């Protein structure tokens, strides 16, 4: 499944012009969602824009919560423990103090749940919509990259897929996950500490797109069994189930790979952490991602193309 050409082209242009600098190389460089510095500090950043990443379906408190959750998700998927964050926010005039109060409530509730301390940031005026951006960091003793998958490895996901997409397109119970995702941060950390996973990332842009990124980075192909994809009750009953599970995003679950010999250890760890895990396919020689019994559904969201 091809990546969003607009987003990937921008990233490639920016990275291609990086100057060479002195100092130790990072342990995990640009290309993963989180960088890990030579001293083991993981750092990630996410930007949310009103009208692109949220609309009236999210309250101000939901926006604050989600900003923290999506950043914590990236760190957990690298095997890092979220510890600190900075916040940058741009607001139109006149400033809506009620919106700010609600945003702060959700922000600090999530910071408390994920164990993160807000240590600084910046505020400015926006001539248009609201912008909120967070940089989050913490220690990563055993960082996991997305480029370690090998042919023969099993492909796993946590939780269920498609709940947020169902909420976005159909309303109902999926709105809860769309508004306030609960990424399995501690399970990502636990997986990293075991050393049994070969590659890992979070599912923010949909299984088709994110698995493609993992396979490209790892230099392998993937074969996925659509019937194995875990679904909530609402998603399982939807006529567009496969599109909801693979083509939208906002799942904030873990996508990871591991050798077949790690199956029992993964299942035991998931049981001890009370996390649902599902094996959905396997890595193979070659390139590309392949869905058994049919093609991948077309993407239903793009940062630069709008939602379909």
C-alpha positions, 0 to 999 in steps of 0.5 A: 500500500503506498504511503501518502505521497504528499506527506512522504515527499515533504519529509524526504525533502526536509531530511535530504538537506540536513547538515552534518553535525558533530556529536554522537549519532542518535540510537534511533534517527529520523524515520521512526515516529520517535528519535532516541538520543545517544544517552537513551532519551526518546523524543517525539512530537505531534501537531494537531490542527483544528479542522484537520485532526479534530472538529465539533465531535471533540470537546476542548477537553477531548482535544487536550486529552488526545494530544497527550495520548497520541504523543504517549502512544509514539513513545510507548511504541518505541519502548520508551517511558513518557516522562516530560512534555512541552506544549505549543499552542496558537489561538485565534483572537479573541481568545476563547477562555472557556475553550482554553479551560476545557482544553487544560482540564483534558490535557492535565487529566491525561498527563496524570494518567500517563505520568507526564510532567508539563515543563514548558512550551510556547503560545502565540496567535493564529490567524486561522484555526487553533493549532496545538503541538506537543513534544514528549520525551522519556527514557528508552532503555531498550528502544525498538525500531521499525526496521527490524522485521525479517521474513518469517516473523509473525505480525501482531496487533493489540486491541481492536482495529477500526473503532475510531474510524467507525466513530468518525464515519458512523458515530456510535460507541466508536466516538469514545475511542476517537475522542479519548484513545487509550494506547497500550503504552505500558505494554509497549514498554514491557515488550521492549524490555523482553527483547522478543520483538523485532520491530514495533510502531503504533497504528496512527495512520491505518494498518495498510499505510503503517504496515507498509512503512514498517515493511519498507523500513525493514526490507521485507514483505507482509501477508495479512489475513483480513479475517484475523483482524480484531474488531469491536462489536460495532466494527464487526457489524459494519458493511465497510468493516475492512476499510474501517480496520485498515484505511483510516487510522486513529487506532493508537494500537501497537503493530509489532513483529516477532519470531514464531518462537516468541508466540508463547511469550507474547501471549503470556505477557499480554495476559499478565498485562491484561492486553488483547493481542492478535496475530494477523499475518507474517513477514515474507521475502520481497516487498510490499504488503499483501492482503489475502483474498482481495486488495487493500481498501482505498485510504479514507484520510490523508493529511494533504488530500482531505478525507474521502 
